[in-house]
Amino acid sequence: MKNRNTLISILLVSILLCGGNHLFAEQAESKDDGVIWHDASQLTLEGKGWSDTESPYDRLPVKARDIVREEIWNLSKHSAGVRIRFTSDAKFIRVRWTLIKEALDLPHMPATGVSGIDLYAREESGEWRFVANGRPTGQSNEAEFKLIPNAEHALYLPLYNGVQQVEMGAYKTRTFQKSEPSADERRKLIVFYGTSITQGACASRPGMASTAIVGRKLDVPIINLGFSGNGRMDPEMAELLGELDPAVFVLDCLWNMTPEMIPERVEPFVAILREHRPETPIVLVEDSNFLDKPTKDGDILRDIYEKLKVQGDENLHLLPNTGMLGSDTEGTVDGVHLNDLGMMRQALSFEAFLKPILEAGGSDAK
């Protein structure tokens, strides 16, 4: 019996050493000190409206510093909505990212969403699937991810922090390539402008922001211009948005506006956009409500929408808040900011509303 057990042990070791060589090789490839680091900004940066930014991962152009309010400029340093698209023949990669702020989290939002990174991979079906989250531990961070070799991947950057630098490392001769959006994707670019909810509060990780989910569901590039507490339809922001040429503008600002501000700012904001983009569809969004009820601010916005429609704006749309967060009151962290459940529900509402607009190429969906 003793000899038999010894023989079995030898056979098991042989199987592990031979059949497991592939696994051991992958681990060696991942851990070897011969990792070569690459500047991720040289890959495809999606989610930026302007290229002339102070940092590769900023959301507003350099000139905006002297145009917008200081609060907006500071928030534009947050990398919300920016993702890096690439392919690689590596089995494992490492990612190093350096944050601009020491504070990694918020009282109502985890560090994984505020300062973390998310990796997604495109499956053969064309759908994007979550791979893993990179958890921050300080201003300088490193995480390791297992890739699907030669598949397209997308790395989402932090929602409520900015990044000074992002590097991708692969073993020795492994390479990275840009992964550009297709022509059809680029034609369907969507610009979201809004509040903290638009920016991503309070998703548990960057890929769970509703705007990011919409991008994956519709398979189109998204520019996230959400500015926490500062989505107030400033005319300066309308001028900046007018420089962009998306398939649709989505304006979701009511949570940052008082009832008095709404009639003062919405119509002029739309008018400025129309000077630059007379035919581009504009979607006005009512304020999300965890009680699933109409709001006073929403009623004011609806009146403005009806007025502008009567005046002949055929490419203006209104997305009601009804059903947006469900009727079970479970979609928020604090009654205002969305949790992951709320983000998914809002994203599905956006997706259903935007899809026919994109398919119609701008004709009225209502």
Residue pairs with C-beta under 8 A, 6 or more apart in sequence:
26 91
26 92
26 146
29 90
29 91
29 92
29 171
29 174
30 91
30 92
30 94
30 144
30 171
32 171
32 172
34 171
34 172
35 94
35 169
35 170
35 171
35 172
36 169
36 170
36 171
36 172
36 174
37 96
37 167
37 168
37 169
38 167
38 168
38 169
38 170
38 176
39 165
39 166
39 167
40 84
40 86
40 95
40 155
40 166
40 167
40 168
41 56
41 57
41 166
43 84
43 85
43 86
43 168
43 176
43 177
43 178
43 179
44 84
44 85
44 86
44 178
44 179
44 180
44 181
45 56
45 57
45 82
45 83
45 84
46 82
46 83
46 84
46 85
46 154
46 181
46 221
46 222
47 81
47 82
47 83
47 221
47 222
47 223
47 224
48 58
48 59
48 82
48 223
49 59
49 60
49 191
49 223
49 225
49 243
49 244
50 60
50 61
50 243
52 61
52 62
52 63
53 59
53 60
53 61
53 62
54 62
55 77
55 162
55 163
55 164
57 79
57 82
57 157
57 162
57 163
57 166
58 76
58 77
58 79
58 162
59 76
59 77
59 78
59 79
59 80
59 81
59 82
59 223
59 224
59 225
60 68
60 72
60 73
60 76
60 240
61 240
64 72
64 73
64 76
64 240
65 73
67 236
67 239
67 240
68 76
68 234
68 236
68 237
68 240
69 230
69 234
69 236
71 227
71 229
71 230
72 227
72 230
72 234
72 237
75 199
75 227
75 228
75 230
76 227
77 100
77 162
78 158
78 159
78 160
78 161
78 162
78 199
79 157
79 158
79 159
79 161
79 162
79 163
80 157
80 158
80 159
80 160
80 199
80 200
80 206
80 209
80 224
80 226
81 192
81 200
81 209
81 211
81 212
81 222
81 223
81 224
81 225
81 226
82 156
82 157
82 224
83 154
83 155
83 156
83 157
83 212
84 154
84 155
84 157
84 166
85 152
85 153
85 154
85 178
85 179
85 180
85 181
86 152
86 153
86 154
86 155
86 168
86 176
86 177
86 178
86 179
87 150
87 151
87 152
87 153
87 176
87 177
87 179
88 147
88 149
88 150
88 153
88 168
88 170
88 174
88 175
88 176
88 177
89 149
89 150
89 174
89 175
90 147
90 149
90 170
90 171
90 174
90 175
90 176
91 146
91 147
91 149
92 144
92 145
92 146
92 147
92 170
92 171
93 144
93 145
93 147
93 168
93 169
93 170
93 174
94 142
94 143
94 144
94 145
94 168
94 169
94 170
95 117
95 119
95 134
95 142
95 143
95 144
95 145
95 155
95 166
95 167
95 168
95 169
96 140
96 141
96 142
96 165
96 166
96 167
96 169
97 117
97 134
97 136
97 141
97 157
97 158
97 163
97 165
97 166
97 167
98 139
98 140
98 141
98 163
98 164
98 165
98 166
99 115
99 136
99 139
99 140
99 141
99 158
99 161
99 162
99 163
99 164
100 161
100 162
100 163
100 164
101 115
101 139
101 161
101 162
102 138
102 139
103 114
103 161
104 111
104 114
104 115
104 136
104 137
104 138
104 161
105 111
105 114
105 115
106 114
106 160
106 201
106 202
108 201
108 202
108 333
108 334
108 337
109 160
109 201
109 202
109 203
109 333
109 337
110 204
111 135
111 136
112 133
112 135
112 136
112 204
112 205
113 158
113 159
113 160
113 200
113 202
113 203
113 204
113 205
113 206
113 208
113 209
114 158
114 159
114 160
114 161
115 136
115 141
115 158
115 160
115 161
116 133
116 134
116 135
116 136
116 158
116 205
116 206
117 133
117 134
117 143
117 155
117 156
117 157
117 158
117 206
118 130
118 132
118 133
118 134
118 155
118 156
118 205
118 206
118 207
118 208
119 130
119 131
119 132
119 133
119 134
119 145
119 153
119 154
119 155
119 156
120 128
120 129
120 130
120 131
120 153
120 154
120 155
120 156
120 207
120 216
121 128
121 129
121 131
121 147
121 148
121 151
121 152
121 153
121 154
122 128
122 129
122 151
122 152
122 153
122 154
123 129
123 151
126 219
127 216
128 154
128 216
128 219
130 207
131 145
131 146
131 147
131 153
132 143
132 145
132 146
133 205
134 141
134 143
134 145
135 141
135 143
136 158
147 153
152 179
153 179
154 179
155 166
156 205
156 206
156 207
156 212
157 163
157 166
157 206
158 206
159 199
159 200
159 201
159 203
159 206
159 209
160 199
160 200
160 201
160 228
168 176
170 176
181 221
185 219
185 220
185 221
186 221
187 247
188 218
188 220
188 221
188 247
188 358
189 220
189 221
189 222
189 223
189 245
189 246
189 247
190 214
190 215
190 218
190 220
190 221
190 222
190 223
190 246
190 247
190 248
190 250
190 354
191 222
191 223
191 225
191 241
191 244
191 246
191 248
191 249
191 250
192 198
192 211
192 222
192 223
192 224
192 225
192 226
192 250
192 252
193 225
193 226
193 231
193 237
193 241
193 249
193 250
193 251
193 252
193 253
194 225
194 226
194 227
194 231
194 250
194 251
194 252
194 253
194 255
194 256
194 285
195 226
195 227
195 228
195 229
195 230
195 231
195 252
195 253
195 255
195 256
196 226
196 227
196 228
196 229
196 231
196 255
196 256
196 337
197 210
197 226
197 252
197 255
197 288
197 336
197 337
197 338
197 346
198 210
198 211
198 224
198 225
198 226
198 231
198 252
199 209
199 224
199 226
199 227
199 228
200 206
200 209
200 211
200 212
200 224
200 226
201 228
201 333
201 337
201 338
202 333
202 334
202 337
202 338
202 339
203 209
203 210
203 338
203 339
203 340
203 343
204 339
204 340
206 212
207 213
207 216
208 340
208 343
208 344
209 224
209 343
210 338
210 343
210 344
210 346
210 347
210 350
211 222
211 224
211 226
211 347
212 222
212 224
213 343
213 344
213 347
213 348
213 351
214 222
214 347
214 350
214 351
214 354
215 221
215 222
217 347
217 348
217 351
218 351
218 354
218 355
218 358
220 247
220 358
223 244
223 246
225 237
225 241
226 252
229 256
230 256
231 252
231 253
231 255
231 256
231 257
232 253
232 256
232 257
232 261
232 265
233 251
233 253
233 257
233 261
233 265
233 266
233 268
233 269
234 265
235 265
235 268
235 269
235 272
237 269
238 268
238 269
238 272
238 273
239 272
239 276
241 249
241 273
241 276
242 272
242 273
242 275
242 276
242 277
243 276
245 277
245 280
246 280
247 280
247 281
247 357
247 358
247 361
247 362
248 280
248 281
248 282
248 283
248 354
248 357
248 358
249 273
249 277
249 280
249 281
249 282
249 283
250 283
250 285
250 350
250 354
251 266
251 269
251 270
251 282
251 283
251 284
251 285
252 285
254 262
254 285
254 286
254 287
254 295
254 297
254 298
254 301
255 287
255 288
255 336
257 265
257 297
259 296
259 297
259 300
262 297
262 300
262 301
262 304
263 300
263 304
266 284
266 301
266 304
267 304
267 307
267 308
270 282
270 284
270 308
270 313
270 316
273 280
273 282
274 313
279 315
279 362
280 315
280 362
281 315
281 316
281 317
281 357
281 362
282 313
282 315
282 316
282 317
283 317
283 318
283 319
283 353
283 354
283 357
284 301
284 304
284 305
284 316
284 317
284 318
284 319
285 318
285 319
285 321
286 294
286 295
286 297
286 298
286 301
286 302
286 318
286 319
286 320
286 321
286 324
287 295
287 297
287 298
287 321
288 321
288 324
288 325
288 331
288 338
288 342
288 346
289 295
289 298
289 321
289 324
289 325
290 325
290 329
290 331
290 332
290 335
290 336
290 342
291 329
292 321
292 322
292 323
292 324
292 325
292 326
292 327
292 329
294 320
294 321
294 322
295 321
298 320
298 321
301 318
302 318
305 316
305 318
308 316
309 316
314 363
314 364
315 362
315 363
315 364
317 353
317 357
317 364
317 365
317 366
318 366
319 349
319 350
319 353
323 349
324 345
324 346
324 349
325 331
325 332
325 338
325 342
325 345
325 346
326 341
326 342
326 345
330 339
330 341
330 342
331 338
331 339
331 341
331 342
331 345
331 346
332 338
332 339
332 342
333 339
338 346
353 365
356 365
357 363
357 365
